[in-house]
Amino acid sequence: MAQSTVVPPPYDVDHTRVNEWLLNRRRPVRDLAAPPPGSGLRPVPGDPGLPVIGHGIELLRLGINYAMKRYEQHGPVSWARAFGVNMVSATGPDAAQTVLANKDKAYSQQGWEYFIGPFFTRGLMLLDFEEHLYHRRLMQLAFTAERLSGYLGQVSEVVRSGLDDWAPGTGFPVYRSLKQLTLDVATRVFMASSVGADADRVTSAFVDTVRAGTALVRLPVGRWGAGLRGRRVLEDYFRAALPAKRASDSDDLFAALCHARTDEGETFTDDDVVNHMIFLMMAAHDTSTIATSALVYYLGKHPEWQDRVRAESLAMGDQPLTVEALGQLPALDLVLKESMRLVAPVPWMVRRTVKDTELLGHHVPAGVIVTTLSWVNHMLPEYWSDPLRFDPERFAQDRREDRSHRFAYMPFGGGVHKCIGMHFGTYEVKTLAHELVRRFEWSVPADYHVRWDPMALPLPKDGLPVTLRRR
Ligand code: HEM
C-alpha cells in the first residue's frame, strides 16, 4: 500500500506555537524490540518521547492529528511511549484487520483493561476469548430483533416528549441537550425507570468514569480518583436496583440481562449483571450522543442536506418509527454514515499482545499495548476521495467508497468485539434525527468549525452551539 500523502488535520487544533512545535518536531528513531534472528521480520520504528510523560501531551492535545503525523513519518506500524506504557499504532485498514480479526489470538482486551479496567471491570468489551464468547452469546439474547423492536418504540416515546421541552434560540447547546436526551433514553430502555433524584449524581459518575481512562497520573487523585469514585456510585446504584429487577417481568434491557438463559441453562450472576449494565450504559450513551452531535453539526453546515433529510421525514408523517420505517430514510442513512466517518465516536480501539506476533511484517513482542485508529482509517486518501469533504453520496450504491477495504470504515469496530449495540445505536441516532428535523430547523455560522476534544472520546469542546428554530 502506498504511503499516505500529507493530510491536513481533520479537525482544528489551536494553532498555538506549542501545538505546532509538538506536531512537527522529530525525534531520533529507535526500534521497539529486536526481531528474533532469522525471522525476516522488521522491528517496529518509533521513539519514547520525553522522560516520564512520553508522548502523552501530544496525544491529549492533538489526538488524531498526531496519529496522522506518525503515520506519515513511520508508516502503518510504529510505537510511542505514553500514559506509562509503550504503545504500538496499527494504522490503516490492513493493520486494523490483522489486529481486530485476531486470527493468531495474539491480541487481548487487556489493552482496554489498562486504560479503563478499574472503571469498567468485566464489561463485555474487557473480556477475552472463550469467556468473552460465553458472555456475548448470553448478552445477544437481550438484542434479538424482537427485543430491538420493543426498545425502538420506547426510544421514540422518550425522544418525542424530550424534544417537546427544548427551548429553541441562538446559541442552543446541542451537545448538552442531546446528552440529557440519550441518558433519558438509556434509563427508560435499559432500566424502565428514570434516575430521578439521582440523575445528577449518576450522570457525573458516568462522565468521571469515561474521562478517567486518559489520566496522566494513575493514582487515586484527580481524574483517575474521580473515575474510581464514579464506579462506586454506579455499582451501588445498580446493585440496589437488582433484586426488584430480578423479580420483575419488565421489557427493559436490565431485566433482559437478569433473565437471559441459553438453551444449556447458562445465566448471568448478580455481579455479571451489574458489571454489564455499567459498561452498557457507558457504551450506549456517549457514543450515540457524539454520533448525533456530529450529524446535527453537519446538517447545520449543509442546509441542502438538512432539507433533503427533512423532506423524507415529513413524507413519512406521524407514524411511530419501526425498524422498517427507518429503512425508508435513505438520505438520513447516508448522512449518518458520513458523520460517523468524519467523527468516529470511538476513535481508537486498544488491545494488548499476549504473545510475540507479526504485524504487517513487523515483530511485535508480547505485553505491548496496540491501538487501531478508526478515525485515521476514515481519513486516508488511498481509500476515500477528498476525505475531509462532507460528501454523504460517497456511501451511495453507485460509489460505496466504504467498500474500498473491509476495515476502511469501522465506526463500530470489527471482529469478535464488533459493537453489539450497532443496530440499537443506529436506530436511536436515526430516531433522534428524524424527530429533530420534523420539529426544528437549525444553522451554524458559515465560518464556524466545531473542535472535537481529543480527550477520551471526541466531544465538541464548545458544546456545539447552534441557532435553533421551531418549524
Ligand atoms: C453510534 C453508536 C455506537 C458506536 C459508534 C459504537 C462503537 C463501538 C465500537 C467501535 C466498539 C468496538 C470496541 C473494540 O473492538 O475495542 C463497540 C463495542 C461495544 N459496544 Fe458499541 N457503539 C455504539 C453504540 C452502542 C450501544 C447503543 C450499545 C448498547 C446498547 C453498545 C454496546 C457495546 C458493547 C457491549 C461493546 C463490546 C462488544 C464486545 O466486546 O463484544 N454500543 N462499540
Residues whose N, C-alpha, C, O or C-beta is under 5 A from the ligand:
A	BS01	HEM	L124 M125 R136 L280 A283 A284 T287 S288 A291 P345 V346 M349 V350 M410 P411 F412 G413 G414 V416 H417 K418 C419 I420 G421 M422 F424 G425
